[in-house]
């Protein structure tokens, strides 16, 4: 059960400990605690509780994969939230000598000093909080993990977003680095150089390739050995070891299942097989153009799986359903595309054509007129020809 504490902060001149010297906006800060987190916010009880819930949900998602022993935690993980950017910058500057956009995790050898600091409501919060939240979780159990795992998994979970309306998490696979990694071709850093970066130094493109390796281990299809090897490696970390020592532990575990040569070949094949969202849409459109509807649907559905909140797959699936005379299905896809931000005039025109072909003339006239009103230069001539026929 969460415990909410409203702390009335005294002036810094009276020797207020902790946060008061940085609290220039409000004399009131709220602290919310649960089993794993201690959240301190200047945004009021609701904001503190919302942030606490978000962190709790993230912790649960992370630990479903890592299965760390939560009893080993020395105490709740600390999160400090500032709604005022000046107060946030001042606090982070006092710790680092420079500031960071959105959120930053501050790690110290003394666990009680560790904290995730968040600039609540800032433009960079949504981008930085997921990344830094994972690092806080990981380093709470393994203070010095292999750098490639720390960064690779942080990027992998960077698209784990919190919906403040539903107060739930949603995830879209993060493929933002896929195009970069694929473009490297034969110049991609070796697996060995990434695995041993804490020993031999960071190679170029360390972050994107670290993400790619994590994606490979978690999504390696029929070869369950890779997933098993990486999850077993999680149990072998040394809580007192250096990043270099933990890197060596992980490498030994991974190579106990497959040689580096085999792993390297499988990794390159995996990267070559992955398609970006844009690639999936483009290939689907090519298949659609030659009336290869079965493959077109497969590519559009794959794109939808990658980005379920993007309008493009819904629109093209609507076109497919229309061509297959599934007018009700087409209408559902078109309306969903509209809800996710598709070109309104384009979709209204498609809805009008769909309704007209289905024999729903009144509905068709309404949609076509809306398309004309929104973009007469594109649809006036075409739409009015159809509308005259329907009247």
Number of C-alpha atoms within 10 A of each C-alpha: 6 14 11 17 13 14 12 12 17 14 14 14 8 7 10 12 11 9 15 19 17 18 21 14 12 13 13 16 22 21 22 24 20 17 13 17 20 22 28 29 25 21 18 15 18 12 20 25 23 16 24 24 20 19 24 15 15 21 18 13 14 17 14 9 11 16 12 16 10 13 7 10 13 11 15 16 23 20 24 21 24 25 17 19 16 15 19 26 19 17 21 22 13 12 11 10 9 11 16 17 18 22 28 22 23 16 17 11 8 7 17 13 11 18 20 21 25 29 25 24 14 16 11 15 17 18 16 18 25 22 24 23 25 24 24 25 20 22 17 21 19 22 22 21 26 27 22 25 21 22 23 22 22 23 26 23 22 22 20 20 18 21 11 12 6 7 13 13 15 10 14 17 14 17 20 15 16 20 17 14 20 20 10 12 12 9 10 17 17 13 17 12 16 26 22 23 19 20 15 12 11 16 15 13 14 20 20 20 26 26 26 25 22 22 22 21 20 16 14 16 12 7 11 12 15 21 18 14 19 18 18 15 18 19 13 12 23 17 15 12 15 17 22 18 18 25 24 18 18 24 18 12 17 22 15 11 14 14 10 16 11 11 17 15 10 15 19 17 12 18 18 13 9 15 19 17 23 12 14 22 22 15 16 26 20 14 18 20 11 9 13 13 19 12 16 25 20 15 25 26 20 19 23 21 15 20 17 16 16 19 21 25 29 26 26 23 26 28 22 23 21 22 14 12 14 15 22 15 16 26 22 17 24 29 19 21 24 20 13 15 12 18 13 18 22 20 23 23 23 23 28 28 24 27 24 21 14 15 12 14 18 14 15 25 24 16 24 29 21 19 24 21 13 16 14 15 9 13 20 16 11 13 21 15 11 16 19 9 8 14 8
